[in-house]
């Protein structure tokens, strides 16, 4: 293990460049990952509900309902719009009854459309977006409601959730870390691992929307302690050795066993998800286990390189109550 640790420390610039390139490649591949929003595909084959859905699709094809609601239009405008909606490509049926309160109430008019595509497909989303954009460009107030619309906004919801999680995590790390720069090293290390993991999902035929939405956050939560453990070990070694490289080699060598053991238990626990009857567990278990493994590799490659590059700055940014733990010889630098 010492030979590997020495290689990682001595060749840290090359190692850092390799993982930076992998992270960039992962970020570039992420938009091309096939996301499966149809969670019914993960139901066991013997489930009655799945069998019923398959029969409906065989008999009637792919159909998806969606409601288009207009505000402030007259009955004459509604009659014209009802005819126009039926002419849009991809629309197989339009339901509207001017005399029913289900379709006209107060200042709102509702049309129920049947889209001839699966609700989880890009084609269905494009049909709804085309209709909404056309009438909004005419100055009309338009609302869309239905499963198709929920799938379309899922990516923006995921982005907001990740931002909130990062903000909360940053606050906790800044409060708990010994140095003000520690959180930066943690997030770069695990962030690179997240990008690599999310990008390598491209090699799967598809990844469920649920897995896609929780992978980044769970990978951060499950892997962050590995970074904290290694830096803590490094600071312990720095109390004994003034040379940063020697201290990091010792930290990797002495910290590998406990950190690897912790990660193995996590990986095995995640892989147990593959035995769920709801087969989304297979999808989620493999992706998360892969993410933890990649995080472990980044902790022993990216983190040592960043720590040694920023060693002097880490000390200067160390919180005052921790500075007395650093050898006086280091302070003389």
SVG drawing of the C-alpha trace seen along z (x, -y; Angstrom):
<svg xmlns="http://www.w3.org/2000/svg" viewBox="-75 -39 85 52">
<polyline fill="none" stroke="black" stroke-width="0.4" points="0.0,0.0 2.9,-2.3 4.1,-2.1 0.7,-3.0 0.4,-5.9 3.8,-7.1 2.9,-7.0 -0.4,-8.9 1.5,-11.6 4.5,-11.9 2.5,-11.9 -0.4,-13.9 -0.4,-16.5 -0.8,-13.8 -3.4,-12.0 -5.4,-15.2 -5.4,-16.0 -6.7,-12.5 -9.6,-12.8 -10.3,-16.4 -10.6,-15.1 -12.9,-12.3 -15.1,-14.8 -15.3,-17.0 -16.1,-14.0 -18.8,-12.9 -20.4,-16.4 -20.4,-16.3 -22.1,-12.9 -24.8,-13.7 -27.2,-15.3 -27.1,-12.2 -28.1,-9.8 -31.4,-8.1 -33.8,-9.0 -36.8,-6.7 -39.8,-8.5 -42.2,-5.5 -41.8,-3.9 -44.5,-1.3 -41.8,0.5 -40.1,1.5 -43.2,3.3 -42.9,7.1 -44.4,8.9 -46.9,10.7 -48.4,7.4 -52.1,7.1 -51.7,3.3 -48.8,3.8 -50.7,6.5 -53.7,4.2 -51.5,1.3 -49.9,3.6 -53.4,4.8 -54.6,1.2 -51.5,0.2 -52.0,3.3 -55.6,2.5 -55.6,-1.3 -52.0,-2.3 -50.1,-5.0 -52.5,-7.7 -52.0,-10.4 -54.5,-12.9 -53.6,-16.5 -55.7,-19.5 -55.2,-22.9 -56.8,-25.8 -57.3,-29.2 -58.1,-32.3 -60.3,-35.1 -61.5,-33.8 -65.1,-34.2 -67.3,-31.3 -66.6,-32.2 -62.9,-32.0 -63.3,-28.7 -65.1,-27.2 -62.4,-28.3 -59.6,-27.0 -61.4,-23.7 -61.3,-23.2 -57.7,-24.3 -56.5,-22.0 -57.8,-19.0 -55.6,-20.0 -52.4,-19.8 -50.1,-16.9 -50.2,-14.3 -53.6,-15.2 -56.1,-12.3 -59.1,-13.7 -60.4,-17.0 -63.1,-17.1 -65.0,-20.4 -68.6,-21.2 -69.4,-24.9 -72.5,-24.2 -70.8,-22.2 -69.3,-23.7 -66.6,-21.1 -65.2,-22.9 -66.3,-26.6 -66.3,-28.1 -65.9,-31.7 -63.2,-33.1 -61.5,-29.8 -62.1,-27.4 -60.7,-23.8 -60.0,-21.5 -59.1,-17.9 -56.8,-16.6 -55.7,-13.0 -52.1,-12.9 -51.2,-10.0 -47.8,-9.4 -46.6,-7.9 -46.8,-10.4 -43.1,-9.8 -41.9,-10.5 -40.3,-13.6 -42.9,-13.5 -45.7,-14.1 -43.8,-16.9 -43.1,-18.6 -46.8,-18.4 -47.9,-20.2 -45.1,-22.7 -46.0,-23.6 -49.7,-24.2 -48.8,-26.3 -46.2,-28.4 -48.5,-29.1 -51.3,-30.5 -49.0,-32.3 -47.5,-34.0 -51.0,-35.3 -51.1,-37.0 -53.4,-34.4 -53.0,-33.1 -52.5,-29.3 -52.0,-26.6 -51.2,-23.0 -51.9,-20.2 -51.2,-16.5 -48.5,-13.8 -46.8,-15.0 -46.3,-18.5 -45.0,-17.0 -42.4,-15.0 -41.3,-18.2 -40.6,-20.2 -38.8,-17.4 -35.4,-18.5 -35.8,-22.0 -37.2,-20.6 -34.1,-18.4 -31.8,-21.3 -33.4,-23.4 -33.2,-20.4 -29.5,-19.9 -28.8,-23.6 -30.7,-23.6 -28.8,-20.4 -25.5,-22.0 -26.3,-25.2 -27.3,-23.2 -24.2,-21.0 -21.9,-24.0 -23.2,-25.7 -22.7,-22.5 -19.2,-21.9 -18.1,-25.5 -19.3,-25.3 -17.8,-21.9 -14.5,-22.0 -11.1,-22.9 -10.2,-25.1 -12.3,-27.5 -10.9,-25.9 -11.8,-22.3 -15.3,-22.5 -13.9,-23.6 -11.6,-20.5 -14.5,-18.2 -16.9,-19.5 -14.4,-19.5 -13.4,-15.9 -17.0,-14.5 -18.3,-16.8 -15.8,-15.3 -17.0,-11.8 -20.6,-12.8 -20.0,-14.1 -18.1,-10.9 -20.9,-8.8 -23.7,-10.7 -21.9,-10.7 -21.1,-7.0 -24.8,-6.3 -24.7,-6.7 -23.4,-3.1 -26.7,-1.9 -29.7,-1.5 -31.6,-3.8 -31.7,-5.2 -35.0,-5.8 -36.0,-9.4 -36.1,-8.5 -32.5,-7.3 -31.4,-10.3 -33.1,-12.7 -31.5,-11.2 -28.1,-10.0 -26.1,-13.2 -27.5,-14.1 -27.2,-10.6 -23.7,-10.2 -22.7,-13.4 -24.2,-12.2 -22.8,-8.7 -19.3,-9.7 -18.5,-13.0 -17.2,-11.3 -14.5,-9.5 -13.0,-12.9 -13.3,-14.1 -11.6,-10.9 -8.6,-11.2 -8.0,-14.9 -8.3,-14.3 -5.8,-11.5 -3.5,-13.8 -3.6,-16.4 -2.7,-13.8 0.3,-12.7 1.3,-16.4 1.7,-16.6 4.3,-13.9 6.0,-14.8 6.8,-18.3 7.1,-17.1 3.6,-17.4 4.3,-14.7 5.5,-12.2 2.5,-13.0 0.1,-12.4 1.7,-9.1 1.3,-8.0 -2.2,-9.2 -3.2,-7.3 -1.4,-4.2 -2.8,-4.2 -6.3,-5.5 -7.0,-3.2 -8.2,-0.2 -10.8,-2.0 -12.0,-4.2 -12.2,-1.2 -14.0,0.9 -16.6,-1.8 -17.2,-2.1 -17.4,1.6 -20.2,1.9 -22.0,-0.9 -21.6,0.6 -22.8,4.0 -25.8,2.5 -26.7,0.6 -26.2,3.7 -28.8,5.4 -31.4,3.2 -31.1,5.4 -33.2,8.1 -36.3,5.8 -39.3,7.1 -39.8,3.5 -37.0,3.6 -36.2,0.0 -34.0,1.2 -31.7,2.8 -31.3,-0.5 -30.8,-2.5 -28.6,-0.1 -26.1,0.3 -25.9,-3.4 -25.4,-4.4 -22.9,-1.6 -21.0,-2.7 -21.1,-6.3 -19.7,-5.3 -16.9,-3.4 -16.0,-6.3 -16.1,-8.6 -13.7,-6.3 -11.2,-6.5 -11.5,-10.3 -10.9,-10.6 -7.5,-8.7 -6.5,-10.6 -8.1,-14.0 -8.2,-14.9 -4.5,-14.3 -3.5,-16.3 -5.7,-19.2 -4.7,-19.1 -0.9,-19.2 -1.4,-22.0 -3.3,-24.1 -1.4,-22.9 0.0,-26.4 -3.3,-28.1 -5.2,-25.5 -3.1,-26.4 -3.6,-30.1 -7.3,-29.6 -7.5,-27.3 -9.8,-28.5 -7.8,-30.0 -8.7,-27.4 -7.1,-24.8 -3.8,-26.5 -2.0,-25.4 -2.3,-21.8 0.1,-22.5 3.9,-22.2 5.7,-25.5 8.0,-24.6 5.1,-24.8 4.1,-28.2 7.6,-29.5 6.9,-28.9"/>
</svg>
